[in-house]
Amino acid sequence: MIDVPDELVVSLRTHGGAEGRVFAEALPGLAATYLDAWGLRLDGPAMYGLCALVLPVVREDGSGAALKLQRVDEETAGEPVALRAWGEAGAGAVGLLEHDPDTGVMLLERLDERRPLTGVGDARAAVRVLAESLSRLVRVPAPPGMRGLGDVAARMLEAAPREAALLAGADERRLLLDCAAAVREVAGEPGDRLLHWDLHYGNILAGRAEEGRAGEWVVLDPKPLSGDPGFELFPALHNWFDASEALWRFDLLTGVLGLDRQRARAWTLGRVLQNGLWGIGGGARRLSAEHAEIARRLLGRN
């Protein structure tokens, strides 16, 4: 039997409710089924995030791979479609080797889990790597049927006045509504690029020489949607947060991706709005201090 890390079980139960609990209980059997069905042998300790179990494995031909098991929901349903599209375009995403559409189980190219981009000591160098990775991803048009940023924006704009009123401070209420106003200006043109949506420094790993990707940085774990590339920039500003670097990072990202700075600013404020609404929905009555600082700097208030 596969040992599912306790931290993953807690996360699945916390964030997934009853469905998360059921999925956590089914994980050992699900892993065993696909290890057998795809002729895989375990090759190291399990890895995990908030909602996925990843098992390093060896295939029957001796090549390395990674078995990824996660609950299929709105955010994860498009992952195999996105990986195929990026793979066909040579866009620098992890390769999809097998996929079962009924369960969402995927067999992925093995990367070097010991070498995430977070291990790079120079934060500015890491931002440049992430920017180049994003520039390759967003050149690819979103496949038909992908969830769209237009729908996401419409839901946020509908909820913003009601939810902002629940914040404790007048300054933060005004800030969140200003983020909504910025999104409203661009919501009519939500874009059609294939977005990763969660490209932070921990979602980029070094490629392995065994798979012919020595020296490459490879993107993994997308939560894909169709939209404007400006909606992609926020994780690079928030992760490894440094207030004094926020505008430098924003300018580098917009420059490398060739984005209109004002549109990109509006969609980045949209991410502050999205995260603020999530927090309020979870009972928070203050915005994240770091998110608020990013918004203020983009709005020229610091």
TIFIMI-322377 format. One line per field, with one value per residue: x, y, z of N, C-alpha, C in turn; residue in three letters; residue number from 1. Coordinates in pm, whole numbers, plus 50000, padded with zeros to 5 digits. Example, Ala and Ser with C-alpha at 12.3 -4.5 7.8 and 13.67 -1.06 7.14 Angstrom:
// TIFIMI-322377
n_X = (51319|51285)
n_Y = (49431|49775)
n_Z = (50780|50708)
ca_X = (51230|51367)
ca_Y = (49550|49894)
ca_Z = (50780|50714)
c_X = (51320|51290)
c_Y = (49670|50003)
c_Z = (50780|50787)
r = (Ala|Ser)
k = (1|2)
// end
This chain:
// TIFIMI-322377
n_X = (50084|50037|50178|50014|50106|50056|50016|49912|49669|49536|49522|49361|49123|49064|49045|48890|48653|48384|48419|48693|48780|48688|48838|49098|49093|49071|49310|49544|49457|49397|49647|49786|49644|49713|49989|50017|49864|49999|50250|50451|50718|50785|51005|51123|51056|50718|50580|50407|50144|49902|49681|49747|49900|50217|50410|50734|50850|50955|50942|50853|51041|51261|51285|51244|50961|50669|50400|50096|49835|49525|49233|48973|48863|48721|48953|49158|49075|49143|49413|49555|49484|49596|49870|49917|49877|50079|50296|50292|50357|50612|50660|50786|50674|50605|50617|50336|50270|50091|49734|49437|49120|48891|48954|49138|49403|49747|50043|50353|50636|50950|51103|51374|51335|51491|51588|51438|51326|51319|51550|51748|51982|51980|51739|51651|51750|51593|51339|51372|51400|51143|50990|51072|50981|50702|50663|50691|50481|50244|50232|50085|49766|49458|49308|48990|48703|48827|48814|48727|48877|48704|48460|48545|48619|48372|48227|48380|48348|48077|48060|48223|48135|47960|48117|48344|48241|48249|48501|48721|48849|48826|49012|49106|48870|48820|49049|49013|48785|48886|49059|48867|48749|48956|48970|48721|48756|48895|48764|48599|48758|48886|49087|49267|49470|49658|49672|49870|49816|49909|50185|50438|50764|50819|50693|50848|51086|51413|51505|51578|51876|51846|51604|51660|51665|51857|51984|51758|51479|51171|50820|50551|50241|49997|49701|49492|49356|49176|49283|49396|49743|49830|49710|49871|50087|50094|50173|50455|50518|50426|50527|50834|50833|50913|50882|51017|51103|50883|50774|50990|50999|50746|50777|50985|50861|50640|50785|50939|50733|50610|50384|50106|50142|49947|49714|49813|49863|49600|49492|49660|49592|49346|49406|49472|49222|49081|49210|49156|48875|48849|48968|48791|48562|48640|48626|48804|48876|49047|49268|49535|49846|50069|49954|49794|49993|50121|49911|49884|50129|50120|49913|50029|50047|50239)
n_Y = (49880|50229|50490|50769|51099|51254|51530|51593|51455|51599|51849|51789|51719|51957|52153|52035|51941|51709|51566|51584|51433|51178|51138|51138|50904|50720|50733|50553|50305|50393|50479|50233|50093|50226|50213|49944|49914|50073|49970|50046|50126|50216|50486|50639|50874|50991|51291|51602|51851|52098|51958|51736|51417|51303|51061|50950|50744|50449|50345|50056|50047|50147|50420|50733|50871|51048|50988|51137|51214|51355|51527|51586|51899|52226|52379|52194|52036|52106|52055|51828|51882|52134|52072|51902|52079|52272|52099|52017|52258|52298|52449|52448|52317|52054|51718|51526|51194|50979|50956|50927|50996|50947|50938|51138|51085|51120|51047|51179|51343|51294|51521|51708|51696|51785|52027|52294|52614|52783|52730|52884|53125|53397|53627|53803|53681|53452|53563|53646|53398|53291|53480|53436|53175|53211|53367|53184|53006|53164|53223|53034|52963|52928|52607|52498|52509|52551|52683|53027|53355|53568|53485|53442|53703|53835|53716|53802|54081|54108|54023|54197|54461|54383|54209|54363|54543|54407|54423|54539|54790|55124|55215|54978|54875|55065|55024|54762|54798|54976|54805|54642|54830|54875|54625|54623|54797|54649|54415|54355|54258|53983|53813|53540|53361|53069|53020|52967|53028|52981|53026|53020|53040|52790|52617|52561|52351|52202|52041|51695|51526|51267|51268|51425|51698|51850|52134|52285|52480|52380|52398|52319|52185|52340|52547|52575|52832|53027|53337|53678|53749|53923|53849|53664|53753|53808|53598|53601|53844|53827|53588|53515|53768|54109|54426|54646|54551|54505|54669|54667|54395|54373|54545|54412|54166|54250|54362|54144|53974|54134|54301|54529|54782|54909|54752|54512|54589|54631|54370|54243|54371|54259|54003|54061|54142|53897|53726|53870|53849|53573|53548|53701|53550|53332|53425|53627|53962|54151|54255|54065|54179|54191|54158|54387|54579|54536|54611|54885|54986|54938|55106|55347|55454|55438)
n_Z = (50000|49935|50119|50214|50261|50579|50592|50341|50349|50551|50424|50199|50324|50455|50252|50059|50163|50207|49967|49937|50157|50088|49856|49962|50113|49909|49775|49820|49702|49443|49351|49355|49160|48919|48916|48864|48624|48437|48441|48634|48860|49191|49279|49481|49753|49818|49679|49731|49713|49785|49699|49548|49491|49414|49267|49229|48968|48784|48451|48246|48043|48162|48182|48358|48534|48653|48858|48884|49098|49148|49264|49037|48943|48882|48850|48793|48583|48320|48296|48161|47895|47852|47893|47677|47461|47506|47490|47220|47106|47194|47428|47674|47894|48133|48014|47906|47949|47986|48035|48217|48147|48298|48571|48601|48652|48585|48400|48407|48258|48412|48625|48776|49093|49297|49227|49223|49095|49308|49441|49334|49409|49343|49333|49132|48903|48907|48862|48599|48469|48517|48378|48111|48084|48107|47880|47674|47724|47696|47430|47309|47182|47363|47390|47248|47461|47705|48037|48092|48132|48111|48225|48486|48558|48541|48750|48968|48954|48998|49262|49406|49519|49727|49884|49948|50129|50366|50468|50726|50736|50605|50416|50302|50196|49998|49843|49745|49591|49404|49271|49151|48982|48802|48677|48555|48345|48156|48122|47909|47708|47749|47656|47486|47526|47631|47961|48256|48522|48786|48812|48998|49161|49267|49096|48882|48764|48728|48425|48338|48244|48153|48024|47813|47866|47991|48155|48106|48220|48344|48329|48550|48690|48614|48645|48435|48216|47974|47857|47920|47911|48110|48344|48452|48600|48874|49071|49048|49158|49416|49541|49710|49826|49800|49869|49765|49523|49368|49155|48982|48911|48790|48569|48433|48368|48207|48001|47893|47813|47632|47684|47703|47931|48092|48062|48162|48423|48512|48499|48679|48915|48920|49012|49274|49358|49320|49507|49739|49752|49786|50039|50199|50167|50313|50568|50640|50740|50671|50411|50267|50376|50207|49952|49941|49945|49700|49528|49596|49513|49237|49176|49222|49479|49672)
ca_X = (50000|50106|50159|49979|50154|49951|49990|49824|49537|49476|49491|49247|49002|49038|49008|48798|48532|48351|48481|48835|48799|48669|48953|49214|49080|49085|49441|49631|49408|49409|49789|49821|49581|49785|50122|50003|49811|50097|50378|50540|50783|50818|51147|51155|50946|50608|50579|50268|50114|49778|49572|49793|50006|50305|50499|50840|50840|51033|50859|50905|51159|51370|51283|51180|50835|50604|50257|50027|49696|49460|49089|48938|48766|48724|49089|49250|49020|49207|49559|49610|49463|49699|50002|49928|49891|50213|50391|50294|50419|50746|50654|50862|50598|50633|50554|50229|50298|49966|49627|49308|49021|48787|49000|49230|49539|49841|50183|50425|50781|51021|51192|51467|51267|51590|51635|51335|51376|51335|51686|51840|52008|51960|51596|51630|51772|51475|51231|51397|51365|50997|50937|51096|50890|50569|50656|50671|50348|50131|50227|49995|49624|49386|49224|48846|48643|48898|48745|48772|48897|48587|48363|48606|48611|48233|48190|48448|48289|47945|48074|48312|48074|47904|48222|48431|48175|48276|48635|48714|48901|48779|49118|49110|48748|48841|49152|48956|48693|48969|49102|48752|48732|49058|48929|48603|48802|48952|48690|48537|48856|48955|49201|49247|49594|49655|49738|49905|49742|49974|50328|50533|50899|50820|50633|50946|51194|51514|51487|51676|51953|51794|51492|51707|51634|51961|52001|51630|51381|51047|50701|50456|50127|49911|49557|49483|49238|49195|49272|49499|49866|49849|49656|49972|50206|50087|50256|50595|50532|50393|50623|50961|50788|51003|50806|51102|51126|50757|50761|51096|50954|50635|50831|51058|50765|50566|50878|50973|50613|50562|50247|50068|50162|49823|49628|49873|49840|49460|49470|49731|49501|49241|49449|49455|49078|49044|49259|49081|48741|48864|48992|48667|48474|48685|48609|48900|48822|49157|49341|49674|49929|50154|49871|49756|50111|50138|49808|49916|50243|50073|49827|50109|50015|50355)
ca_Y = (50000|50356|50576|50906|51188|51307|51671|51596|51413|51714|51952|51745|51727|52097|52234|51965|51900|51566|51507|51572|51320|51055|51123|51102|50763|50637|50751|50435|50211|50454|50472|50094|50056|50280|50154|49814|49927|50135|49902|50140|50087|50332|50520|50746|50914|51066|51438|51647|51992|52114|51869|51630|51324|51276|50950|50924|50605|50403|50271|49925|50064|50201|50566|50791|50941|51089|50957|51245|51184|51469|51533|51669|52005|52332|52427|52091|51958|52140|52037|51747|51951|52239|52013|51855|52195|52326|52002|52025|52384|52308|52571|52438|52257|51913|51632|51435|51062|50902|51026|50860|51104|50913|50968|51251|51041|51150|51008|51295|51341|51313|51636|51699|51757|51843|52156|52391|52750|52846|52707|52982|53225|53532|53644|53867|53578|53365|53637|53641|53263|53280|53562|53366|53060|53263|53416|53069|52950|53246|53228|52928|52994|52832|52512|52516|52450|52588|52786|53157|53466|53654|53438|53467|53847|53871|53675|53890|54215|54099|54002|54294|54560|54316|54152|54470|54605|54328|54451|54619|54926|55200|55219|54850|54867|55148|54962|54648|54851|55030|54690|54603|54931|54850|54507|54658|54866|54555|54289|54329|54189|53897|53745|53403|53284|52959|53068|52872|53086|52963|53006|53075|52986|52649|52539|52548|52260|52172|51919|51589|51485|51139|51297|51516|51836|51906|52278|52353|52500|52322|52440|52213|52210|52451|52552|52655|52899|53109|53476|53778|53717|54009|53780|53566|53814|53827|53509|53641|53960|53792|53490|53581|53907|54218|54543|54735|54490|54473|54738|54617|54267|54398|54601|54307|54070|54308|54380|54016|53920|54229|54335|54666|54793|54945|54634|54416|54641|54607|54227|54208|54415|54158|53893|54110|54133|53757|53675|53938|53790|53441|53567|53746|53435|53243|53488|53734|54097|54236|54205|54031|54300|54188|54183|54527|54659|54525|54695|55027|55024|54942|55224|55465|55510|55424)
ca_Z = (50000|49929|50235|50177|50367|50667|50559|50225|50394|50621|50325|50119|50408|50488|50135|49970|50231|50202|49849|49967|50249|50010|49767|50043|50149|49789|49711|49814|49603|49311|49313|49327|49032|48803|48915|48797|48488|48348|48455|48699|48987|49273|49270|49575|49841|49759|49685|49737|49734|49860|49656|49458|49530|49300|49298|49131|48925|48668|48357|48207|47957|48244|48188|48474|48515|48778|48860|48955|49131|49209|49242|48922|48971|48781|48829|48745|48472|48194|48298|48053|47767|47844|47876|47538|47373|47524|47441|47074|47068|47250|47508|47798|48003|48159|47916|47947|47891|47990|48106|48224|48163|48396|48707|48601|48682|48478|48406|48357|48246|48539|48636|48889|49206|49389|49174|49187|49073|49439|49489|49277|49513|49293|49307|49002|48800|48908|48796|48454|48422|48517|48270|47985|48082|48077|47743|47586|47748|47650|47284|47264|47202|47447|47316|47267|47580|47828|48115|48044|48224|48107|48326|48617|48585|48563|48885|49064|48952|49060|49407|49471|49610|49845|49969|49998|50244|50486|50519|50848|50721|50489|50315|50230|50115|49880|49760|49674|49489|49297|49191|49070|48878|48700|48601|48475|48225|48058|48125|47780|47622|47845|47595|47440|47540|47728|48083|48361|48636|48916|48785|49096|49144|49303|48989|48775|48805|48627|48347|48362|48127|48105|47935|47709|47899|48078|48140|48084|48327|48293|48403|48585|48779|48578|48670|48312|48167|47856|47898|47894|47985|48227|48462|48493|48658|49019|49155|49045|49245|49554|49593|49741|49826|49835|49825|49684|49394|49301|49027|48893|48858|48700|48444|48362|48315|48095|47891|47831|47749|47532|47720|47731|48074|48162|48065|48254|48558|48547|48526|48802|49021|48924|49099|49412|49382|49334|49636|49845|49760|49847|50181|50264|50169|50419|50698|50666|50736|50626|50296|50291|50375|50089|49835|49944|49910|49555|49465|49617|49428|49098|49165|49246|49611|49762)
c_X = (50087|50075|50133|50025|50040|49915|49897|49683|49465|49435|49369|49117|48964|48982|48903|48670|48510|48416|48631|48865|48787|48790|49077|49211|49103|49225|49529|49588|49422|49553|49828|49766|49665|49932|50120|49964|49915|50237|50485|50597|50818|50968|51182|51036|50842|50631|50433|50261|49989|49676|49618|49901|50085|50407|50607|50844|50937|50940|50927|51028|51277|51373|51209|51051|50781|50455|50187|49881|49636|49311|49058|48832|48783|48867|49179|49203|49094|49355|49610|49593|49570|49837|50022|49953|50030|50320|50403|50364|50563|50761|50722|50787|50634|50555|50448|50249|50174|49862|49502|49202|48914|48827|49088|49373|49628|49977|50261|50573|50844|51114|51283|51407|51363|51633|51518|51399|51392|51475|51789|51859|51976|51813|51569|51653|51651|51357|51249|51364|51214|50937|50956|51003|50749|50557|50635|50529|50238|50132|50124|49850|49555|49304|49076|48799|48712|48818|48807|48783|48776|48484|48415|48590|48467|48188|48254|48380|48149|47957|48144|48241|48022|48014|48314|48372|48203|48416|48628|48754|48853|48884|49122|48983|48766|48944|49094|48861|48771|49026|48989|48731|48834|49021|48812|48645|48851|48869|48624|48629|48941|49071|49174|49373|49575|49739|49764|49827|49816|50124|50412|50664|50907|50759|50720|51061|51293|51479|51599|51746|51899|51678|51530|51681|51733|51975|51872|51556|51245|50931|50610|50339|50044|49769|49499|49347|49276|49184|49390|49624|49893|49799|49758|50079|50209|50173|50403|50622|50516|50491|50760|50937|50896|50937|50889|51128|50999|50746|50871|51054|50842|50685|50908|50961|50690|50657|50909|50853|50557|50419|50229|50067|50033|49726|49682|49854|49697|49437|49546|49652|49382|49278|49441|49308|49036|49086|49187|48943|48747|48882|48866|48569|48511|48680|48707|48832|48932|49216|49479|49759|50016|50074|49831|49873|50137|50037|49841|50029|50202|49984|49900|50085|50126|50479)
c_Y = (50125|50436|50719|50997|51249|51451|51683|51555|51529|51821|51915|51756|51871|52172|52166|51918|51749|51498|51489|51455|51187|51031|51080|50954|50671|50639|50626|50334|50264|50448|50330|50049|50102|50240|50021|49829|49982|50078|49987|50083|50214|50356|50638|50784|50997|51216|51482|51797|52002|52008|51750|51546|51292|51170|50938|50775|50578|50320|50140|49935|50124|50352|50614|50861|50979|51063|51061|51209|51304|51464|51628|51770|52111|52374|52322|52020|51985|52109|51949|51810|52057|52179|51959|51972|52256|52230|52007|52151|52397|52428|52560|52386|52111|51827|51542|51303|50975|50984|50941|50966|51074|50952|51092|51213|51066|51088|51116|51265|51365|51433|51616|51772|51819|51983|52244|52528|52825|52827|52802|53095|53367|53550|53707|53768|53486|53433|53632|53504|53247|53361|53494|53245|53105|53306|53302|53013|53031|53272|53131|52970|52887|52738|52539|52447|52483|52694|52922|53264|53559|53616|53464|53614|53888|53834|53765|54026|54215|54092|54118|54393|54498|54269|54260|54535|54532|54353|54552|54764|54994|55204|55090|54829|54946|55083|54845|54695|54916|54920|54645|54702|54911|54731|54541|54724|54769|54429|54255|54260|54098|53817|53600|53317|53172|52999|52954|52903|53075|52946|53085|52999|52839|52559|52536|52463|52244|52043|51820|51552|51357|51158|51397|51662|51894|52055|52354|52373|52464|52357|52321|52271|52332|52434|52633|52720|52981|53255|53562|53745|53807|53946|53681|53623|53813|53730|53549|53763|53922|53692|53555|53731|54001|54344|54632|54681|54474|54540|54695|54485|54287|54451|54497|54211|54128|54329|54250|53959|54013|54275|54486|54684|54825|54828|54532|54460|54609|54460|54181|54255|54320|54038|53934|54102|53988|53701|53741|53879|53651|53454|53607|53630|53335|53305|53600|53870|54200|54173|54158|54157|54306|54216|54330|54616|54653|54615|54843|55071|55030|55063|55354|55532|55492|55474)
c_Z = (50000|50056|50187|50290|50447|50630|50439|50264|50463|50521|50242|50199|50437|50369|50047|50034|50221|50082|49870|50058|50174|49919|49844|50079|50029|49730|49710|49708|49462|49262|49276|49192|48914|48801|48840|48651|48391|48366|48519|48828|49063|49276|49362|49657|49768|49776|49682|49750|49818|49824|49573|49524|49405|49343|49191|49097|48811|48581|48317|48118|48031|48254|48312|48438|48652|48765|48946|48972|49202|49178|49127|48964|48864|48748|48763|48619|48340|48187|48185|47916|47747|47820|47734|47443|47385|47472|47290|47026|47118|47342|47644|47917|48017|48059|47977|47873|47882|48065|48102|48248|48267|48538|48715|48631|48560|48505|48334|48340|48383|48529|48756|49009|49307|49346|49129|49165|49205|49495|49430|49378|49473|49255|49172|48888|48792|48839|48644|48397|48414|48403|48135|47973|48045|47931|47644|47601|47681|47501|47227|47286|47286|47361|47341|47395|47710|47904|48086|48151|48223|48211|48466|48655|48615|48704|48990|49071|49015|49212|49478|49562|49739|49940|50026|50121|50374|50542|50633|50826|50594|50379|50235|50148|49986|49786|49680|49564|49374|49209|49099|48956|48766|48614|48509|48344|48117|48042|47991|47680|47710|47788|47563|47447|47642|47849|48181|48488|48769|48900|48885|49083|49181|49197|48864|48830|48691|48554|48376|48233|48067|48009|47826|47738|47999|48049|48117|48216|48272|48387|48432|48664|48740|48630|48554|48288|48046|47896|47858|47974|48105|48355|48519|48584|48811|49100|49158|49132|49392|49615|49606|49753|49874|49780|49734|49544|49311|49165|48931|48830|48757|48566|48364|48295|48195|47976|47818|47756|47641|47558|47729|47883|48148|48169|48164|48398|48603|48580|48650|48924|49032|49009|49245|49450|49405|49469|49753|49863|49822|49998|50256|50273|50276|50557|50730|50657|50709|50501|50341|50279|50250|49962|49827|49903|49760|49483|49478|49527|49280|49073|49193|49378|49713|49691)
r = (Met|Ile|Asp|Val|Pro|Asp|Glu|Leu|Val|Val|Ser|Leu|Arg|Thr|His|Gly|Gly|Ala|Glu|Gly|Arg|Val|Phe|Ala|Glu|Ala|Leu|Pro|Gly|Leu|Ala|Ala|Thr|Tyr|Leu|Asp|Ala|Trp|Gly|Leu|Arg|Leu|Asp|Gly|Pro|Ala|Met|Tyr|Gly|Leu|Cys|Ala|Leu|Val|Leu|Pro|Val|Val|Arg|Glu|Asp|Gly|Ser|Gly|Ala|Ala|Leu|Lys|Leu|Gln|Arg|Val|Asp|Glu|Glu|Thr|Ala|Gly|Glu|Pro|Val|Ala|Leu|Arg|Ala|Trp|Gly|Glu|Ala|Gly|Ala|Gly|Ala|Val|Gly|Leu|Leu|Glu|His|Asp|Pro|Asp|Thr|Gly|Val|Met|Leu|Leu|Glu|Arg|Leu|Asp|Glu|Arg|Arg|Pro|Leu|Thr|Gly|Val|Gly|Asp|Ala|Arg|Ala|Ala|Val|Arg|Val|Leu|Ala|Glu|Ser|Leu|Ser|Arg|Leu|Val|Arg|Val|Pro|Ala|Pro|Pro|Gly|Met|Arg|Gly|Leu|Gly|Asp|Val|Ala|Ala|Arg|Met|Leu|Glu|Ala|Ala|Pro|Arg|Glu|Ala|Ala|Leu|Leu|Ala|Gly|Ala|Asp|Glu|Arg|Arg|Leu|Leu|Leu|Asp|Cys|Ala|Ala|Ala|Val|Arg|Glu|Val|Ala|Gly|Glu|Pro|Gly|Asp|Arg|Leu|Leu|His|Trp|Asp|Leu|His|Tyr|Gly|Asn|Ile|Leu|Ala|Gly|Arg|Ala|Glu|Glu|Gly|Arg|Ala|Gly|Glu|Trp|Val|Val|Leu|Asp|Pro|Lys|Pro|Leu|Ser|Gly|Asp|Pro|Gly|Phe|Glu|Leu|Phe|Pro|Ala|Leu|His|Asn|Trp|Phe|Asp|Ala|Ser|Glu|Ala|Leu|Trp|Arg|Phe|Asp|Leu|Leu|Thr|Gly|Val|Leu|Gly|Leu|Asp|Arg|Gln|Arg|Ala|Arg|Ala|Trp|Thr|Leu|Gly|Arg|Val|Leu|Gln|Asn|Gly|Leu|Trp|Gly|Ile|Gly|Gly|Gly|Ala|Arg|Arg|Leu|Ser|Ala|Glu|His|Ala|Glu|Ile|Ala|Arg|Arg|Leu|Leu|Gly|Arg|Asn)
k = (1|2|3|4|5|6|7|8|9|10|11|12|13|14|15|16|17|18|19|20|21|22|23|24|25|26|27|28|29|30|31|32|33|34|35|36|37|38|39|40|41|42|43|44|45|46|47|48|49|50|51|52|53|54|55|56|57|58|59|60|61|62|63|64|65|66|67|68|69|70|71|72|73|74|75|76|77|78|79|80|81|82|83|84|85|86|87|88|89|90|91|92|93|94|95|96|97|98|99|100|101|102|103|104|105|106|107|108|109|110|111|112|113|114|115|116|117|118|119|120|121|122|123|124|125|126|127|128|129|130|131|132|133|134|135|136|137|138|139|140|141|142|143|144|145|146|147|148|149|150|151|152|153|154|155|156|157|158|159|160|161|162|163|164|165|166|167|168|169|170|171|172|173|174|175|176|177|178|179|180|181|182|183|184|185|186|187|188|189|190|191|192|193|194|195|196|197|198|199|200|201|202|203|204|205|206|207|208|209|210|211|212|213|214|215|216|217|218|219|220|221|222|223|224|225|226|227|228|229|230|231|232|233|234|235|236|237|238|239|240|241|242|243|244|245|246|247|248|249|250|251|252|253|254|255|256|257|258|259|260|261|262|263|264|265|266|267|268|269|270|271|272|273|274|275|276|277|278|279|280|281|282|283|284|285|286|287|288|289|290|291|292|293|294|295|296|297|298|299|300|301|302)
// end
